[in-house]
Amino acid sequence: MSGQRALPQSKEALLKSYQTRLKDDVKSILENFEETVKLARGEGDSQLSKTTQCEQDTYEMQVRAANIVRAFESLMKLVSDIKQYLILNDFHSVNEAIASNSQLFRATQRECDKKLMKLRDEMALDLYDLEEEYYTSIFK
């Protein structure tokens, strides 16, 4: 809990809102599913005719199924919001990735610089040998 105390107020409120949305959606799914199962059992005596009761139960099942679908869509939106929040606000991971890439590129730069210096030295030696050969040649 001490980690949550250090969070900024808006971040803490956002996380609390995410938790509330999650609980509400799961509760809605569970309640609607339980009621749909109760309707499928056909329990309860009513004063309506069988046909009317069947139509009413069918309609109620459709409404509850739509509520379940709506709750699942809300959960998918919640997951999307959480992913977006993490992508946009996870500065620690982004900074870590930038630092590691920076170190990798600096190491590659040092390696390239060493190879270029070695190549320059070899070319200077070869050029010196070629100049010496040219100036001492009898064909100039």
Salt bridges, closest charged atoms under 4 A:
GLU35 OE2 - LYS38 NZ 3.53
GLU43 OE2 - ARG41 NH1 3.66
GLU60 OE2 - ARG64 NE 3.28
ASP81 OD2 - ARG21 NH1 3.18
ASP81 OD1 - LYS77 NZ 2.89
GLU96 OE2 - HIS92 NE2 2.90
GLU111 OE2 - LYS115 NZ 3.40
ASP121 OD1 - ARG120 NH2 3.13
